[in-house]
Amino acid sequence: MRRTKISIVVLTFEDMAKGLSKKTGPYLDVSAEHWANGYIYAASLKGYIKGNADGYFQPDMGITHAEVITALLRTIGYNYFAISEMIIC
């Protein structure tokens, strides 16, 4: 990946997040007034992050290294199957 692509991804994501700010997202524990609501909603819509199966995101909970790496890989287009193939090969 080149620096130009990550720049485009980040800025596009930022614009999307601003557009979703103050809108009710998919998580029961992230209100429309939460300071990061737009970013959480945008990242969720893009599939970069996921909440719990019970509908909660837990925005103030810590994040593991594995979750960070998974989110970063998703932002550059990798999915579970692509990552699995890289590990097997």
Contacts in CASP RR format, 6 or more apart in sequence:
PFRMAT RR
TARGET T0000
AUTHOR 0000-0000-0000
METHOD contacts of the structure
MODEL  1
MRRTKISIVVLTFEDMAKGLSKKTGPYLDVSAEHWANGYIYAASLKGYIK
GNADGYFQPDMGITHAEVITALLRTIGYNYFAISEMIIC
1 76 0 8 1.000
5 76 0 8 1.000
6 76 0 8 1.000
9 75 0 8 1.000
9 76 0 8 1.000
13 42 0 8 1.000
13 43 0 8 1.000
13 46 0 8 1.000
13 75 0 8 1.000
16 42 0 8 1.000
16 45 0 8 1.000
16 46 0 8 1.000
17 38 0 8 1.000
17 39 0 8 1.000
17 41 0 8 1.000
17 42 0 8 1.000
17 43 0 8 1.000
18 38 0 8 1.000
19 38 0 8 1.000
20 37 0 8 1.000
20 38 0 8 1.000
20 41 0 8 1.000
20 42 0 8 1.000
20 45 0 8 1.000
21 37 0 8 1.000
21 38 0 8 1.000
22 32 0 8 1.000
22 33 0 8 1.000
22 37 0 8 1.000
22 38 0 8 1.000
23 32 0 8 1.000
23 37 0 8 1.000
23 38 0 8 1.000
23 41 0 8 1.000
24 31 0 8 1.000
24 32 0 8 1.000
25 32 0 8 1.000
25 37 0 8 1.000
25 40 0 8 1.000
25 41 0 8 1.000
25 44 0 8 1.000
26 41 0 8 1.000
26 44 0 8 1.000
26 55 0 8 1.000
27 40 0 8 1.000
27 44 0 8 1.000
27 51 0 8 1.000
27 55 0 8 1.000
27 56 0 8 1.000
27 57 0 8 1.000
28 55 0 8 1.000
28 56 0 8 1.000
29 56 0 8 1.000
29 57 0 8 1.000
29 58 0 8 1.000
29 59 0 8 1.000
30 36 0 8 1.000
30 37 0 8 1.000
30 40 0 8 1.000
30 41 0 8 1.000
30 57 0 8 1.000
30 59 0 8 1.000
31 37 0 8 1.000
34 40 0 8 1.000
34 59 0 8 1.000
36 59 0 8 1.000
40 49 0 8 1.000
40 57 0 8 1.000
40 59 0 8 1.000
43 49 0 8 1.000
43 71 0 8 1.000
44 50 0 8 1.000
44 51 0 8 1.000
44 57 0 8 1.000
46 74 0 8 1.000
46 75 0 8 1.000
47 74 0 8 1.000
48 71 0 8 1.000
48 74 0 8 1.000
48 75 0 8 1.000
49 71 0 8 1.000
49 74 0 8 1.000
51 57 0 8 1.000
51 58 0 8 1.000
52 58 0 8 1.000
73 83 0 8 1.000
END
